[in-house]
Amino acid sequence: MYKRLLVPLDGSSNANEALKTAIDLAQDWHAKLILLHVIDITQFSAQGLGGGYAAVIKSLRDTSQEILEAARDYAEEANLETTMLVREGAPKQIIVELANATDSPIDLIVMGKSGTNAFSRMIVGSTTNYVVQHAEPNVIVVNDLPEPHE
């Protein structure tokens, strides 16, 4: 069935739910997980941040590594093979480029319905919507767990 599952991660609870779903599917299908974090450098400019640009990018790269290592550890607990990828750019474009690449084909994308940046979604549209519209592989969109009502 599906052998290579791409799982875009951004540290949000919705992405974590997508990871859980991807792990379940990968166990059933004996598939490999491709864990991806995209550092959205489109929101920053070296001119706007001045001398702080390098520090901001380093912090984002450190956070990226933490997100991916936590996901890898969780997947390895389920005895799954993983590959971790970090890319820099516009997340929706990077996800689609990787998914549509012919040199290392992706069979399925498993991603959250929404991520960490609500303002960006309002302005430029949902990353998930873009991926669903432009990616060649099938996409499973995972909803976040509902907030508990008190």
C-alpha positions as CSV (number, residue, x, y, z in Angstrom):
1,M,0.0,0.0,0.0
2,Y,1.8,3.1,1.2
3,K,5.5,2.8,2.0
4,R,6.8,6.3,2.5
5,L,4.7,8.7,4.5
6,L,5.6,12.4,4.7
7,V,4.7,14.0,8.0
8,P,5.1,17.8,8.1
9,L,5.6,19.0,11.7
10,D,5.5,22.5,13.2
11,G,5.3,21.8,16.9
12,S,1.5,22.4,17.1
13,S,-0.8,20.0,18.9
14,N,-2.5,19.4,15.5
15,A,0.8,18.3,14.0
16,N,1.3,16.0,16.9
17,E,-2.1,14.4,16.3
18,A,-1.1,13.9,12.7
19,L,2.2,12.2,13.8
20,K,0.2,9.8,16.0
21,T,-2.0,8.9,13.0
22,A,1.0,8.5,10.8
23,I,2.6,6.2,13.3
24,D,-0.5,4.0,13.4
25,L,-0.7,3.8,9.6
26,A,3.0,3.2,9.3
27,Q,2.8,0.3,11.7
28,D,-0.1,-1.2,9.8
29,W,1.6,-0.8,6.4
30,H,5.3,-1.4,7.5
31,A,6.0,2.0,6.1
32,K,8.8,4.5,6.7
33,L,8.1,8.0,8.1
34,I,9.7,11.1,6.5
35,L,9.5,13.7,9.3
36,L,9.7,17.2,7.9
37,H,10.0,20.6,9.6
38,V,10.1,23.7,7.5
39,I,11.7,26.8,8.9
40,D,9.5,29.6,7.6
41,I,12.1,32.2,6.7
42,T,9.7,34.1,4.5
43,Q,8.5,35.9,7.6
44,F,11.9,37.4,8.3
45,S,14.4,39.6,6.5
46,A,18.0,40.3,7.4
47,Q,17.4,44.0,6.9
48,G,14.4,44.0,9.3
49,L,16.2,42.1,12.1
50,G,19.6,43.7,11.5
51,G,22.3,42.1,13.6
52,G,19.7,39.8,15.3
53,Y,18.9,37.9,12.1
54,A,21.6,35.2,12.7
55,A,20.5,34.7,16.3
56,V,16.8,34.3,15.2
57,I,17.7,31.8,12.5
58,K,19.8,29.8,14.9
59,S,17.0,29.7,17.4
60,L,14.6,28.5,14.7
61,R,17.0,25.8,13.6
62,D,17.5,24.7,17.2
63,T,13.7,24.5,17.6
64,S,13.4,22.6,14.4
65,Q,15.8,20.0,15.6
66,E,14.0,19.6,18.9
67,I,10.6,19.1,17.1
68,L,12.1,16.5,14.8
69,E,14.1,14.6,17.5
70,A,11.0,14.4,19.7
71,A,9.0,13.0,16.7
72,R,11.7,10.6,15.8
73,D,12.0,9.3,19.3
74,Y,8.2,8.8,19.5
75,A,8.2,6.9,16.1
76,E,11.2,4.8,17.1
77,E,9.3,3.7,20.3
78,A,6.9,2.2,17.8
79,N,9.8,0.5,16.0
80,L,9.5,2.6,12.9
81,E,12.2,3.7,10.5
82,T,12.4,7.5,10.1
83,T,14.2,10.1,8.2
84,M,14.4,13.7,9.5
85,L,14.4,16.6,7.1
86,V,14.8,20.3,7.8
87,R,14.2,22.8,5.0
88,E,14.0,26.6,4.9
89,G,11.4,28.5,2.9
90,A,7.7,28.7,2.5
91,P,6.2,25.6,4.3
92,K,3.4,24.9,1.8
93,Q,5.8,25.1,-1.2
94,I,8.5,23.0,0.4
95,I,6.0,20.3,1.4
96,V,4.6,20.1,-2.2
97,E,8.1,20.1,-3.8
98,L,9.1,17.2,-1.6
99,A,5.9,15.3,-2.1
100,N,6.1,15.7,-5.9
101,A,9.8,15.0,-6.2
102,T,10.5,11.9,-8.4
103,D,13.9,11.0,-6.9
104,S,12.4,9.9,-3.6
105,P,8.7,9.4,-4.1
106,I,6.3,10.0,-1.3
107,D,3.2,7.8,-1.2
108,L,1.1,9.7,1.3
109,I,1.2,12.9,3.2
110,V,-0.2,12.9,6.8
111,M,-0.6,16.4,8.2
112,G,-2.6,18.5,10.6
113,K,-5.6,20.6,9.6
114,S,-4.0,23.7,11.1
115,G,-0.7,24.8,12.5
116,T,0.8,27.3,14.8
117,N,0.4,30.5,12.8
118,A,-3.3,31.6,12.6
119,F,-2.5,35.1,11.3
120,S,-0.5,33.7,8.4
121,R,-3.4,31.3,7.5
122,M,-5.8,34.3,7.3
123,I,-3.5,36.3,5.1
124,V,-2.0,33.8,2.7
125,G,-4.3,30.8,3.1
126,S,-3.9,27.5,4.8
127,T,-0.8,25.4,4.2
128,T,-3.0,22.3,4.4
129,N,-5.3,23.6,1.8
130,Y,-2.4,24.4,-0.5
131,V,-0.9,21.0,-0.1
132,V,-4.2,19.2,-0.7
133,Q,-4.7,21.2,-3.9
134,H,-1.1,20.9,-5.3
135,A,0.5,17.7,-4.0
136,E,0.4,14.6,-6.3
137,P,0.3,12.0,-3.5
138,N,-2.9,11.5,-1.4
139,V,-3.2,13.6,1.7
140,I,-4.7,12.6,5.0
141,V,-5.7,15.6,7.0
142,V,-5.9,15.1,10.8
143,N,-8.1,17.2,13.1
144,D,-6.8,18.4,16.4
145,L,-8.3,17.0,19.5
146,P,-11.2,19.3,20.7
147,E,-10.6,21.5,23.6
148,P,-12.2,20.2,26.8
149,H,-15.3,22.2,27.9
150,E,-15.5,23.1,31.6
